[in-house]
Amino acid sequence: MTCDYSLRDSRTLARIINLAHRFTCETVAVDASKAGSTTRVRFAFEGPPVALVRLRAQIERIIASESLV
């Protein structure tokens, strides 16, 4: 599974990687670049299909809550 996000808080990058580990998924690639106050990130994860679905749903919640701040 690959995901692309624009993050306002670069600490969210670490939160997502730690979350993947808790969901028994492996982070196989991360590409991040900072432009001004935004960090553009591309993740690649591997793991059981059910875990990947749960991981994506939780990442979406994190990203949504970051937008509210």
Secondary structure as GFF3:
##gff-version 3
##sequence-region A 1 69
A	DSSP	beta_strand	2	7	.	.	.	ID=ss1
A	DSSP	alpha_helix	11	22	.	.	.	ID=ss2
A	DSSP	beta_strand	26	35	.	.	.	ID=ss3
A	DSSP	beta_strand	38	46	.	.	.	ID=ss4
A	DSSP	alpha_helix	49	68	.	.	.	ID=ss5
###
